[in-house]
């Protein structure tokens, strides 16, 4: 099947999570004929556990081990069908090196594994996957737990351009495995005023609801042209992350891929306002696809605040 993805970058560190991400990347490469590049970033910082080893010797040993790891992962990708076009060993902070290489190669998708850890710990130390998602200029598929391929795709729609691209790419992925697709939109009413809603207020609220239903139906029809079957739709009165959680609970045992757009806020704003994509990545039991805004996108507010 021909898709919009022609070049994929898989970030690997040899962990179990990276192995699952590798299977996902190889599967996508195999089924789309996309080039697959692998990257592993290492650092020569001497751990305290090796006080008698010189930095020079440690760096040499660390680099050799990194090279072996990268070769093993490339071999694993090849035997599972991945069209491996390049192996890239980088030295430095993983998130920074992954993002830099993705831009150099002009990839269409970055695939990265994510470790399961407590939410509080992630808030303190962050994660490579979150760092890549928040700063990458291309779509990022974060693979965490579960299996691949998926049996269900949940698309978070808010009418924005990043959400549109996320939905289209997610529908392409669904077509590869025949997965069902659910398009969800969340909306919120403003706080009820003292004394209750006036008749005019209620008419406006009803119009907002009708508009959301109309837009959601139209979006589902657009996705249907790509997806393997007619998408289901869910319009939920709640905050965005809560709406996605509610739909996730209806998975009926199917591995679910969550797809959403990003507003691309700066790091200080994200720390203050929070992020739907971050909340979904931390709570999801399966892979999450996040598509960032492009330079041409308008930064308008929308009913579903994706990121």
Secondary structure as GFF3:
##gff-version 3
##sequence-region A 1 307
A	DSSP	beta_strand	7	11	.	.	.	ID=ss1
A	DSSP	alpha_helix	16	32	.	.	.	ID=ss2
A	DSSP	beta_strand	35	42	.	.	.	ID=ss3
A	DSSP	alpha_helix	55	79	.	.	.	ID=ss4
A	DSSP	beta_strand	84	91	.	.	.	ID=ss5
A	DSSP	alpha_helix	94	105	.	.	.	ID=ss6
A	DSSP	beta_strand	109	113	.	.	.	ID=ss7
A	DSSP	alpha_helix	119	125	.	.	.	ID=ss8
A	DSSP	alpha_helix	128	135	.	.	.	ID=ss9
A	DSSP	beta_strand	139	143	.	.	.	ID=ss10
A	DSSP	beta_strand	152	156	.	.	.	ID=ss11
A	DSSP	alpha_helix	161	177	.	.	.	ID=ss12
A	DSSP	beta_strand	180	187	.	.	.	ID=ss13
A	DSSP	alpha_helix	199	224	.	.	.	ID=ss14
A	DSSP	beta_strand	232	237	.	.	.	ID=ss15
A	DSSP	alpha_helix	240	248	.	.	.	ID=ss16
A	DSSP	beta_strand	256	261	.	.	.	ID=ss17
A	DSSP	alpha_helix	267	273	.	.	.	ID=ss18
A	DSSP	alpha_helix	276	283	.	.	.	ID=ss19
A	DSSP	beta_strand	288	291	.	.	.	ID=ss20
###
